[in-house]
Amino acid sequence: MDIEKIITKINNDDKAIATLSLSGEIDKEELIKQAELLKQMGMGGVVFHASAGLKSHYMSKDWCKDIQAIATILKEKGMRAYIADEDRRPGGMCGSIATMNPRYRAKSLTFEIVPKQKFSFSALSQNVVGVYSVKIVREDGIDKLSYYYKLNDSTSYKTDDDIMIVSIKENEASEFYNNGYYLDTLNSEAVQYFISKTHEKYKQDIGDSFGKEILGIYSTEPIRGPMFSPMFSGSDWQKCCPYTYDTEAVFEERWGYDLITRLPELFFFMEGEDYSIVTAHYSEVINNQFLNAYVIPYYEWCKNNNLILFANFAGEETLTSQAMLTGSCMSYYRYCDIPGVDVPYFTEEYWGMMKQVTSIKRQFNKQSCFSLNYGGTGWGATFAQYKNLADVQTYLGIDTRLIYKASSTLAQVAKRDYPTGVTTQSAFYDEYSYVENYFTRLSALNKATEESEHILVIHPGLSAWGKQVAGDCEGENRKDYRELENKFAQMYSFLIRNSIDFDYGDELIMAECAKVKGMGKNTTLKIGECKYKTIVVHGMETMRQSTFKLLTSFASRGGKVVFVGDLPKRLNGYKTNFALSELAKRATRSELNKELALLLAPKTFIRVDEYGSEKNVCFKKRIFADGSIFLYVINLNKEQAVDAMIKIEGDYKVEKIDVRLGVVEEMRVVRENGYTIISYLFEEGGELALSLTKLEKTKLFEAKEEKGREEKLFESITTDTLLDYKLSEPNVMVLDSAQYVVNGDGRGEFDVLQIDKFIRKEFNLFAREGIQPYFKKNVMGISSDAVVADVELRFRFAVRSKPSKLQIVLEEPERFVITVNDRRLSQTKVGDWIDKSFEKIALPSTYLNIGENVISLSFKLSDDTPIEPIYLIGDFGVKIIRNDTYEVNEIVELPQKLAIGDVTKQGLPYYGGKIYYYLPLEKGYYRFSFPSPRTFACVKIKSANKEKTVAFAPFTCEAKIAQAERDYARHDSSSTSDIYEMSEVDGAQIEVDLTRRNTFGPLHYKFKDENEFAEPYVFAPNDEDFSKRKVLQKSGLLALGVEKLPKHKEPEPKKKKWRVLKDENEETEQIEMQIPEKLPHNIITDIVHEEDLKS
């Protein structure tokens, strides 16, 4: 097998797809430019997705034609293009146009309890479906029913009973849905109307591009409907269940009894019970209604119109979230060309849903399955964190990456709408391909191989359906519900950590598709394309009758069924004595322990021994077309290295596939007693990809002892030496708090995003993150020019040293009158900064005072006024002055040199570009190590026109340091003044790529976890979560290790000349200067925390 060809001749289909979030006005030239940059970042295509702050009219003819025009150019450039189906999410509304007809709006069954004294049949509305006399008792921390019975106007009821009224309600409108409603996705008529307004509209305007320039459509997290969930039910969400017009009839047809008679049991358990049969039955009914009304028609429309369907569904993460929002996600994945999951953040909780989607991919031979990545990582994630988040996805079989998100603009709310650093506005965009190339190679290897035999685990999702109850949807007050969720997580974690390949079996799918084949040792259960010889049952409260019959047949023919832990208590929701069944008698019983691992995988030919108590190193065996083996091994521990020994039964030629660099090399191993043995240190989050080729006896050779690394000269020397450096862009000061004045009335000093909230509430303006700008203008007829108030914002800052170059950056400067210390500023634009929406205006230093300064923005407030932070950029340093009552930024001199340490304490608290550190090392070979990798996105070692990237653990590299020329400057590299050059200097340049986290925030949220989940709320939190002091992440090189390899002769030091370039128009002067002594050959520097570092 030519592995090098697989990982170097990459098909574009193996590359990631970026969701290109469209905000503001569509600018075709800018979007094409951004797509080209995304291609440089390693992306193979884009999904066009309408996002927060959109001004272009969504689904207008111009919108469709612009998308088509851009897609056509992208195809010419070798990129794929897809369209998303919604304005933001969840899919199903067409920006609420599809739900203007009340008949098409999502509905719920809800209830109220009233005292009998206040009840009257004559006062009931026409939406009431049932009235009941109920006796409610408190048990196990929740309300339960002692008894109930249905009433009519002639029925008497007990005097101490309460009255329960169940009615149909329309779910409440939301500004996030453009002041509209979500779709009734259980209603076929409503779904067809949504398709007519979105899919058919695209077809009408640009259908000739389907399957050509536009390859597919991404369905953005549609929802069955919230069950006791706050998603969009309204203020009484804890009492609401999804409902549509024919739900009662479908229910009775499926289950054979009248729903209305037993409606109280949909909301409450009976006394002494912890499960509701009615709720479980109801959940299956609405699951199938969603499947038949929404999922299947959507899939068939795409198939009939030559579009690939990507889809993931809301609430897919856990048993509880699926029960609340979606039902059985696996039953929906079956009707997607490329099913997927949303993996926004760093948590093991997502492993189960990943296995759900990869199971469907295997069982129904889907061309691929995807993950939507990074949507909660914010501006501050590092390359290593991007890798760690996605490694386990690739390991579990996900082979297509959707990257959330690339932003078309950072204007207004767009910069805070679930931002990620994977966008062209990040300084590291030109290095990010290192991450994508890594995953693209892994994806190519996965697609070139087949997985080995799996066991089947019956998915326990349906057991959660009967555990739902009004007022406690997540089971916070019920130990049994939490145990159900915990058992689910324990099982998938156990199997993954023990390298046992498995698929989930969805009971609804099994009822339709599963068949038992063969006899004795050849007995299999077949689901779609997959055959299983071992079936595991664990953590199930109830089992469907159809599943029970399948497993009984499977066990009676000789198939292996393993019950782990407790047996199910119910069949189809009804209590039963499972232990007396023929199935239970034939099955094997086990607990979740080492014996179970041996029972499920007794003949594994690969074993991984770790030196530690918890299993973190796991492997995946896949088969190449020629029969050779692809072995992928990962360390699930992202914080700690693990030393492990891999023992492979048989004699194999072992090749290491370096998926980081795209090279293959033979690996030295030990062959002993019929085993091939590999000892390997897995760094935190580390991986090892191997190709194993069986060796014939005639080709065996004696294993050579692995040659250890030569001992290096290494001394731990603490140094406070300051290093030369330069910045890739101007330094920045963030001004995000201001005093504000409304119609002449001073209101105090607050964060500007809080000010935006206050003013909008005062003048009854919609929140900017709610109704879209295009919708206000084109549908609601709200003028963005209507003035409601005169407002002034006064931003305070201090100056200790006037900078030579200074610019003010803000959005839409033409809308403001800008004064600096009461002097009117000329508003001539001199370019943009980071993003086209951030426009630069020169700020002469003569406008500044030593001491306190005020920049004032005066403006006429209207609906779309961009009340946003402003920025000062230029050749200066920033010090944050704090005391108990206030915090103010001060402009100081930019440090002449930087220490190894946190740059937020060295004049660069908000800086998010690149820093180039210069190490004047002698010629030779060195090992560099970076012990604090969370403070930068990646680093690059440069010397003599050669580069090495360091982005993943172990955060080390070896490099040859040779004679090299360099540029050396303290500020914007595009400037022509005050540039210092040095020629014929030995040394290395360390490029440190920072993130925009300390520039764009969140800067005022009290995080409770070091891993920030960057949802929009954290950028403008409520008072209880708001920090008056800025919350900054440490940034830069906090520590650096340098080791000299002594086998190379160290060169004699040379005399050097320095040139000083004073100015573009001035004469260059040659000066002989004394060169400082070189740094020691071997350095480890301590973290620097000096409050006021001086040069």
N, C-alpha and C positions, 0 to 999 in steps of 0.2 A: 504494500500500500504506500503510495507516494504521499506521505503526510505533509511534506513541505509544500506540495502543490495545493493541498486542501487549505492550508493556513496562509498561503501567500497569494494565490489566485482567487481572491475573494469575489464571490458573486454579490452584486448589489443588493439582492434579495436578503442576504444575510446581515445587512447593515441596519442600524436602528432607524426608526422613524420619529422625527421630532414633531410634537404638536406645536404648530405655529399659531400662537394666540393673537388673534386680530383685535386690536383696540384702536381707539381714535378713528381717523379717516384712513381708508385703504390707500396706500401709496405703492403703486405697482413697482416702481423702480426700486424703492427701498426694500420691498419684500423680496424681490429677485436678488438684490444684493445680499440680504440676510440669508436667503436660501443657499447662495454660493458659499457664504461663510459657514453655514451649517454643514455643507458638504465637506469643507476643510476640517470641520470638527469631527468628522467620521460618520455623519448621517447619510442614509441612502434615500431619504424621502421626507415628506412633510404631510401632516394633516392640518388642513385649514379649519380653525376652530374659533368661532365668535366668542369673545371674552369680555371681561368687565371693562367698561369705559368706551364701548363701541359707538362711534358716531356715524359710520356708514350704514345705510339702511339695509338691515339684515333681510335676506331673501328677496330683495328688489331685483329687477332685471340687471341693473348696473352691478349689483353684488355678484350675481351669478356669472356675468360676463367677465368681471375682473378676475374672479377665481379661475375661470377657464383660460384667460390670457396668461396668467402666471403659471398655471399648470402646463400649458403648452411649451413655454420657455424652459420650465424645469425638465420636461422630458427631453428636450434638445440637449440639456446639460447632463443627462444621465441620471436624473432623480425621479423618484416616484411621487405621485400626488394623490391625496385622498381628501375627502370632505367629511366633516363632522355633521351630525344631524340636528344640532340645537344651538340656540343662543345660550351659552354657558351650559348648564345642566340642571336637572336630569332630562334626558331626551323624552320628547312627547308633546311639546307645547307649541313649537314654532314661535318661540318668544312670546307665548300666551295668545297668539292669533288663533290657534286651534281650539282654545277654550273660551272664546267669547260667547259661544252658545252655551247656556247653562246646562243643557242636556249632556254636554261632553266633559263637564268638570268632574274631578274626583269626588266621590261621596263616601260617607261612612255611616255605619250604624253606631249610635251612641245612646246613652241612657242618663236619666236623672232620678234621684231618690227624693220623694217628697212625703211629708207627713200626711196622713189620711185627712187631717182637718183642712188641708189646703188643696185637696184634690177634687176635681170635678170632671166627669166625662164630657160635659158640654163645652169645657174650655180647651179640649185637646185640638191640636192642629192636624191638618190632613197628612202631615209627614209621619205621624205616629203609626207604628206597625204592631205594637203590643203593649198591654198594660198588665201588671202583675202585682199580686199581693206577696210580699216577701218578708222573711224574718232573717235579718243579718246579724251574724255573730262574729266576734273577733277571735281568731285562732292562728297560731304560728306567725303572728305579726302582720296578718293581712285579714281583710274582710272575707267572710264566707257565707254561704246560704245554709241556714238551718232547714228551710223549706220554702217553696214558692208555688203559686198556681196562677193560671191566666185568668184575667177578669174580663167581663163585659159589663154593659151598663145595668144588667139585672143580677149580677153576681154579688153576693154579700162577702165581706171579708172581716177577719178578726180585728178587734179594736186596737190591739197592740202591734199590728203589722204596719210596715211602711209600704208605700206605693212606688213601684219601679216602672218608669215610662221609657220605652225604647222607641227611638225615632230615626228617621233618615235625615242626615244633615249634609250640606255642601261644605267641603273643606274650605278653610279660610284663604283669602287672597294673600299674596305676599309681594312686597316690593321687589324681592329677588326674582320673582316671576313676572316682572314688569307690571306690578300691581294687579296681576291676574292669578290664574289658578292652574294647578297641575291637571293633567289629563286623566280621565277615567279609563285607565289601561285595561280594565276588565270588560270594556264595552267595545265590541267590534266596530260599531258605527262611528264611535269617537276616534278610534285608531285609524280607520280609513280616512277620516277627515284630516287628521294630522299628516298622514302620508300624502294626501292630495295637496296640502299646503307647503310641504317641504320637499319630499322626494319627487313628486310629479312636477313641482315647480322647477326643480333642478333639471328634470328630464325635458321639460318644455323649452327651457332656455339654453341648456348646454348638453342635452342628451347625446349629441353626436360625439361627445368626448368620453362617454362611459366606456370603460374597458380599454381605453386608449390613453389619453392624457390623464384622465381621472380613473384610477383603478378600483377604488372602493369607497366605502362609507363606514365611519366610526359611530356606533351607537353609544351615546354618552350616558351610561348608568341609568337606564330606565328603572322605574319602580312599580312593583305590583300594587303597592298601596301600604301605608303605615298601619301596623296593628299595635295599638297601645304605644305608639312612638310619636315623638314630637316633630317628625320630619316636615309635615305641612298640614296636620290635622287641625291645628288651632289651639286655643287656650285650654280646651278640654281634651287634649290629646290622649291622656291616660285612660280615656273611656271610649276610644274610637276604634272601629274595625272596618276595613275596606268593604265596599258594597257596591253592587250595580243592580240594574233593574231586574235581571233574571236570576239573581243569586239564589233566592228562595226555591225557585223551581228546579234549578240545577242541583241544589243540595238534596231535595227530596228524591229526585231521580237517582242520585248517586247512593244515598244512604238509606232510603226507604222510610224515613220518618220526617215529620213536619218540623221545620226549623223554628217557626214562630212559637210553637208550643213550648219549646225548650230554650228560648233566647236568653233567659237569665244565666244559664250555664255557659254561654259564650263569654260572659264577663266575670263570673265568679266560680270558684270551686265550691262543691258541696261540703258541708261540715264533715270533717274527718278524712277528706280527700286532698291529694296534692296533684291532681291531674284532672283535666276536663276533656271528656270524650267529644263533647259538642265542639269545643274550640279546635281540637285536633281534626275532626271531620270538616269543620268549616275552613280550616287552613288549606286542606287538600283541595277543596272545591275552588277557592279563589286562586290557588296556584294554577290549577288547570284552566280557569277562566283567563288568567293572564297569558298563559302559554298559547291558548287557542285564539285569543282576541288580538294579542300584540306580537308575541315572539314569532310564531310560525308565519303569519301573514307578512310580517316585516322581512323575514328571511326569504320567503318565496318572491316578494317583490324584487329584492336585490338579485336573486338568482335569475329572474326573468329579464332583468335589465343589465346583466353583465357587470355587476358590481360585487366585489368581494366584501363580505360583511365582517367587520371587527366589532365585538361587543363585550362589554363587561357590565355587571349589574350592581346596583346599590346594595349595600349591606351584606356583601359576600364574605366578610371577614370571619365571623364566628357563627356558632349555632344560634345564639341569641339574636344577633343582628340579622341573620337570614330569616328567622322566624318573624321578626318585627317588620321587615321591609320588603322582602323578596320571595320567601318561600324556599323552593329547591333550585338553587342556581344551576346545579348540574343538569337538571331537566331542561334548562334553557340553553346551556352551552351546546347541547346537541344540535341546535338550530342556528349555529354560527359557523361561517367558514373558518374564521380564526377567533376562537373564544379567548377571553383574557380576564385578568384581575388587576385591580388597582393596588399598587404597593407604594404608598407615599412616604413610608417612614421606617425607622429602625425598630423592628419588634419581631420576636419569634411567633407572635400571635398569627402572623400571616402564612405560616407554613401550611396549615390545613387547607386554606383556600387555594394555595398553589397546587397542592396535590389534587384538589377537585378538578381543576381545569386541565392538568396534564393527564388525568385519568380519562377524561372525555376525549382528549386529543388521541390517545392510544386506542381507546375502545371503538371510536368511530372514524379513525384514520383521517383526522383533520390535517390539512396541509401544514398547520403550525398552531402555536398558541402564544399569547403575548402577555406581557406585564406592562402596565403604565407606571412608570417609575418617577420617584423623587418629588411628588407633589406637596409633601410636607416638610421638605428639608430646608427650605428658605435660602437666603443668600449666603449662608456661612458654611455649607458642607464642603468637605475636602474630596480630592480624588479618591483617597483611601476609603472614605465613607461611601462614596458612590459605588465603589467596588464591593465593599462589604455588604451593602444593602442588596445588591443584585447577584452576588456569587451563588447564594443558596438557590435562587430562582433558576439559574442555569443548571446547577447541580440536579435540581428536581425535574428538569426537562423542559422548562420554558425557553423557547428558542427565538422569539421575536421581541424586541424592545421598543416600546413607545416611550419617548422621553418627554416628560412634562417639566418645564415648557420653555420654548423659545418665544420671547415677547417681541411683537412687532414694534412696540413703543413702551416706554416706561412712564408715559404721561399719567398724571393724577393717580387714580386707584390702581392702574395696571401694575405698578411696581410693588403693590402689596397684595395682589390677588394670587395667593398660593405661589409665590415666586420661587424660582430655583436659580442656582448659578449657571445652569446649563443653558446659556443664552449668549448671544453675540455681544451683549453689553458687559459681560464679565471680562476682566483683564486677561484671564487665563484661557480665553476662547481658542487662541492659536495653539495651545498645548493640550486641549481636551481630547483630541483624537487618540491620545495615549490610552484613555479609558475605553473609548469605543472600539479601538482596534483590538484590545484585549477581549472584549465580549464578542466581537464579530468573529474572531478566530474560534472561540469556544462554540459559538452558534454553528459555525461551519462544521466543526467536529461532531457536534450533536446530530446535525442533519445528514452527515456522512456515515452514521452508525445506527444500529438498532439496539434497543434495550433488551436486556435478558429477561427471563421469566419473572413474573410478579406474583405476589399473593393478592387476594382480594379482601378488603376490609369493608364490611357493610357500614355505610355512612349512617350515623345516628341522628341526622338532622330532623327526621320526622318525629323523634321523641321529644324534641323541644317544642313542637307545635302545641301539644296539650298541656305544656307547662306555663303558657302565657296566661296572664290574669290582669284585669284592670287595676291600675295603680301600682303595679310592681312588675313591669314588663321585662326587666332584666334580672329579676329574681334576687334583688339585693337583700331582701329580708328572708330568703328561703335557701337553706343549706342544700336541699336536694337539687334545686335548679343549678346552683353554682357547681355542685359535684358533677352534674351532667356535662357542663362546659369544661370543667377541669379534666374529666376522664377523656374527653375528645382530644384535648391538647396533650395529655400524657401519652396517649397511644401514638399519635403521629410523631411526637418528639422521640419516643422510644424507638420506633421503627427507623426513623431517619438517622438517629445517632448510632444505631446498631447496623447501619448499612443494609437494611432489609428492604428491597424494592417492593412497593405495593401500589395498588390502585384502590380507589373508592368505588363501591357499588352503590348507586343511587336506587333506592327501593322503587320509586316510580318508574324509572327506566328499566329496572330488572323485571318488573311486572309485565312490561311490554316486549322486552327484547331478549331476556336471559333464557337459555336452554341448557339442560343437562345432557351431556354426551358421554358415551363410553361406559365401561364397566371396570371394576377393580382398580388397579393402579393407573389405568388409562381414563379414569373418570375425570371429566372437566366440566366446569360451568362456563359457558360461552356467553359473553356480552359483546355484541358487535364483532370486532376483529380479534378480540382477546379471549384466551382460554386460561382458566385458573384451576389449579389442582388443590389449593389450600384456601379456605375461607375463614376469616376471623370475625367474631362477633364480640363487641366490647362497648360498654357504656350506653346500652340501649334500654330505655324505659319500656318501649313498646316495639313490636315488629308487625309489619303488614302480614296479613294472611297469605298473600301471594309469595312473599319472601320465605315464610315458614314452609310452604309447600315445596318451593325450589330447593331449600336447604335439606329438607327431609328426603327428597328424592336423591339429591347429591350424596348425602351421607349413606343412604341405603344401598347405593351402587358402589360404595367404597371410597368416596371422596372424603378428604380430611376437613372437618369443621372443628374449629377451636373456639370455645367460649372462654373469654378472659374475664375474671372477676365474676360479678353477679350475673345471673341469668335475667333476661327480660321478664317483666312482671305482667305484660299485657300482649294481646293480639288484637290488632285493629283498634287499640285503645281500651279494650275490655279486659278486666283482670282474668288471669288464668294461672294455673299451676304448671309452669313451663317445665319443671323438673320431671314431671310425669310423662312428658312427650317422648315419642320414639326418637325424635331429633336429639334431645338432651341425652338420652341413653347412649346413642351412637357417637356423640361428639366427644372430643377431648376437652378436659377442663384444665385451666391454667391460671396463673396470676401474672401480673406485669413484672417480670423479673428475668434473671439471666437464663433460667430454664426455658422461658418462653422464646428467647432469642435462639437457643439451640433447637427448640422444637420447630420453629418456623424456617430456619436456615441451617439444617444439620450437616450439609455437605458443601458448605462454601469453600471454594478453593483459595480464597484470599482472606487473610486475617490481619487486622491492625491492632498491635499492642501499644497502648499508651502508658506513659509514666505519670499517672494521675488517677484520681478517683472518678471523675466524670468523663463520659465518652464525648469527645469533641471532634476527633478526626474520623471522618466517614468517607466511604468510597462508593463510586458508581461504576459498574462494569457495563460496557457497551461493546458491540461487535461491528467491526468493519466488514465490507463486502467480501474481502478475501479470507475472512475467518479470524484475522488477528484481533487483538483486544485493545480497546481504548479504556484505560483506567483513569478516572478522574477522582482525585482525593482532595478534600478541603478540611480546613480547621474552622469549625464553627465558632470557636472562641475568638472574638474580635479584640480582646484585651490582653491576651497572654499567649506566648509561644508554647507549643506542645512538642515534645520529643517523642517520636513514634518509630516502630519497626513494622514494616509491611512484609508479610510472608506469603509467597505465592506458590501454590502446589505445582511442581513441574519445573522444567528448565526453560527459561525464556531469555531471549534477547530483549533488553529493556532500553527503550529510547525515551529520553525526556523531551517533551514537547513544551518549549518555552512560549506560552501563549502571550506573554507580555511583549516579547521582542520578535516573535514569529520565526524562531529557529528550532531545529531538531538536532539533538546530539545524543550519541550512545552514552548510557549511564553505567558506571561501574557498580557491580552488585556482588554479593556473596552467594555462591551456590553450595548448598549443604544439605545432605540427607534427602535429596529429591525436592528441595525447595529453593526458590529464588528469593533472596532476602535483601531488603532495602532498608537502611537506617536513614531517617530524614528528620530534620528539625523544621517543623511547620511554624513559621512566624505567626503572629496574631493575624487571623484572617487569611493565612497563607494557603496556597494551592499547589498541587503537583499533578501534572497531566503526563500520562505515560502511554506509550505504545508497547504492547507485549506480543512478541512473535515466538511461537514455539520453535525450539531448537531440536534438530535431529541429533541422535547420539554421536554421529560422526562429526558433527559440527560443534560439539561441546568443547570448551576450553577451560582451563583452570582460571578461576577468578583471581584477578590481581588485587592485591591490597589497595584499598582506596588511599591515594596519596593525600596526606593532610596538607593543609595550608601552611606555607613556610611561616615560621615565627617572625613576627614583626616587631620592630622597635616601637615600643609604646610606653609613653609616660603620661600620667594624668597631671596636667599642669593647668591650674586655674589662672586665667588671665583677664585683665581688664583692658586689654588692648582695644583701641577703637579702630574701626575699619572704614576705609574709603567706600563710598557707595554712590549710586545714582538712582533716581526714580524714573519710571517710564512715563509718568504723567504728572501734572501739577499736584501739589499737596492740596488737601481740601479741609475746610471748616464747615461743619453742619450747623446751621442756625435753625432750630426747630421749635423754639419757644419765643413768644412775643407778647408784649402788651397790646391789647386791642381796644379800639374805640369804635363805637357804633353811633352814627348820627350825633357825634360830639360827646357822647357819654363814655368815659373811660371804664373798662371792665376788668382790669387787672392783667396779670401775666400768666399764660397757660401754654401748653403744648399746642402747636398750630392745628393739629388734627382734632384736638378737643375743641378748639375755637370753632372749627368748621362744624362740629356737631352742635355746639351751643347756638351758633347763628342760624343754622338751618332749622333747628327746633323753634327758635324765636319767631322766624318769619315763615314757618310752615312750608319749608322747602324739603323735597325728598332727599334722603341720604344719597350720596354719590355712588356708593357701592350697591344701591338698589336698582331702581328703574334705569334702563339703559338710555344714554343720551339720544340715540336715534329714535327710540320709542317715544320718548317725551315729545320730540319735535314732530315726527311724521305720523304718529298714531294718536297721541293725546293732545297735540296742538299747543304744547307749552313752549312759549318763546324763551330762548336762552338769553335774549337781550333785555328782557323786562327787568328794570332796576328796582330793587326793593329797599336798598339802604346804602348810605355812604359809610365805608369802613376804612380804618387805618390799622395797619400792623406795624409795630415798632420792635425791631430786633436789636438787642443789645449785645455788644461784644467789647473786648478791651484790646488795646494795642500797646505792646512794650517796645516793639521795633517795627518801623515802617518797611514793608517789603518793596522791592524794586518793581515787581510785577504782581498785579492783583486784578482779578476779574470777579464779578458777581454773576452767579448762574441761577436762573429761575425759569419757570414755565410761563409761556405766553407773556413776555415782559411788556408787550404793547398794551396790555390791559391795565397797567399800573402806572402811577406817577411815583417815581423813585427819588427819594432824597437821602443824602448821607450827611449826617450832622447838619440838617436843615439846608443843605445845598442841593439844588436840583441836579440830577445826574442825567447826562445825555444818554439816550437809550439806543444808541447805534449798536447793532448786533455785530459781533466779531467772530461768529462761528458757533459750534455746539460742543458739548462735552458729554462723553459716554453715550448719549442717546440724542436723537434729533430734537426731542422735546425739551432738552435742557440747553437753553440758549445763553451764550456768554455776552456780557457787556463789560467794557473796560471800566475799571474803578481806579482813577489816579490816586496815588498815595498822598497827594496834596489835600485830598478830601478828608484824610484821617487825622485824628488827634492822638497824641500819646495819652493813654488812659482810656476813659470810657468813650464809646462811639455808638451811634444809633443809625440803623438803616430803616427807613420808613417806606412802606408800600401803601399808597392810598388808592382806593378803587371804588367803583360802583358795583355793589354786590348784585349778582344775578344767579340764576340757577346753576350755571356751569362754571362759576368762578373757581379757578384752581388755587384754593387756599392750601398751600403746600410748604414744606421746608424750603429755604433758600440755601445756597452754598457760596462760599468764597473759595476761590482757587488761585494758586500762585506759588511764588518762591518764598514760602514762609513756613515756620513751624507753628504748632498749636499746643497750648497748655490749657488744661481744664482746671479752673480755680474753683474750689468747693469750700463751703462751710456749712453750718447747720441749716441755714435758711435759703441759700441760693447757690446756683452754679452758673458760671460764665466762662465762655471761651476767650482766650487771649492769644493774639498774634505775637509770636516771638520769632527770633531768628531760627531758620532751619539749621539743625545741627550740621557742623562740618563733617563729622564722622558719626557712625552708629556703632554701638556696642552690640554684642550678641545678647539679645534679650527682647523683652516685650516693647515693640515700637510704639505702642499706644502711650508709653511713658517717656518717649523720646521725641515728642513733637509731631507724631503721626497718628493721633488717636482715631481718625476717621478715614485714613488712607486705605484704598482698596485696589491699587494698581500693582505693579511689579517693583521689587527692590533688587538692585544688582549690587551685591556685596563683592568687594575685591580682596582676595587673600594673596599677599605677596609671598607665595611659596617658591622655594627653589625647584629646579627641574627634578623630575622623578615620578615615581608611581605612588599614589596615595589612596587610602580608603577614607571616604567621608561618611559620617553617620549623623542623622538628624533625630535626636531622641524625643522631640516634642512635635509630632507631626500634625497635631490638631490646630496649629496656629497658622497654617498656610495650605493652599490648595495643592501645590506641588513645588518642587525645586528642580533646577537644572544646573549641572556643572558644565562650564564652558572653559575650554583652553585650547589654543592653537586651532581654532575653527572646528573643534570637535565638541559634541554635546552629549551629555548623558542625563536622562530624566529620572528623577526619584519621586515616586508618587505612592507606592504601596509598601507594606511591610516587607522586609525589615528596615526600610528607609536608609539604606546604605548603598554606596556604589564605589567602584574603583575607577580611577581616572589617571591618565598620564598628564602630568603638568609640563608644559613646554613653553618655549618663548612665544609670546603673543602680544599683539597690539591691542589696545583697548581705548574706548572712550570713557571719560570719567567726568561726571557732572552731578550737581546737587539737585537738579530739578528737571523740568520738562525737557526731554531729549530733543524735541523739535526746535528748541530755542537756539539762537545763534550767539547769545551773549554769555559771558562768564563760563565758557566751556574750557575745561582743563583736559589736555591730552597727554598721555605718556607713551613713549615709544620704546620698543625693545625691552619690555618688562616681563620678567618671569612671573607666573602666577596663575591663579584661577579666578574666574568670575562665577559666583553663585547667584543664579537668578531665582528669586523667591516670588512666586505668584500668590498674591493674597486674594481674598474674597471681598465682595462688596458688603459684607454683613455690617461692618461698622460705619458704612456710608448710608445704606438704605434701611438698616434696622432689621428687626425691631429694637429700638433704643430705650424704650421706657416700660417694658413688660417684666414683671417679677417672675422669672422662669423658675419652675420648681424642679426642673430636670436639665442637665447639661445638654441633652439632645433636644433642641428647640423644635416644636411642631409649629411651623410658621403658617398658620392660618391667618386670614385677614384680621381677625380680632386682636391678635397680639400686637399689631402695629398701632392700634388706637384702643387700648383696653379701658375698661371701666375703672373707677377710682380704687376698688379693692385690689386690682392687679397692676395699678399704675405706679411706676417708680419715678420720682422727681429727678433723681440722679440718673444719668445715662448708664445703661447697662451695656458695657463693651466686652467683646471677646478679646482675649490676648491674641497678639498678632505678630508675625515676623519669625525670625529664627530665635527661639528661646534658648536653644542649646545647639552646639556644634562639636562634633568629634572629628579629628583629623589624625590619621595614622600614616606614617611614612613606611614604605616597604624598603628595607635596607639593602636589598640585593642589587639595586641600581646605584651606580656611582653618583654621588651628589656633585653638582657642578660648582665651580668656583664663582663667588659673587662678582658681579660686574659693576662698573660705574655706569651710571645712567644720566641721561639728560631729560630735563622736564621742559616742556614748552607751555607757555601760558598764552592762551588766545584771549585777548581782552575784549575785543568786539569785532564784529564783521568789518567795520570800516577803519579799524586801527591797525597799526603795524604790529606784526608778530614779533615778540621779543624772546630770544634764546637766553636762558638763565642757567648757570651751573648751580645746582642745589645739593645739599647734603641729604642723602636718602636715609630714611629711618631704618633701623635694624629690622630684619625680617622677623616674622612671627616664628616662634619655636616650631620645629618640624611636627611635633605631635601636641595637639591641643584638645582639651575638653573644657569648654567654658561653662561657667555657672549661669543660671538665670539672673538677669539683671532687673532689679526693681528699684530704680532710683527715681524719686519723684520729680527731680528737676535736674536732668542730665545736662552738663555743660561741656562744650567742646574744649 
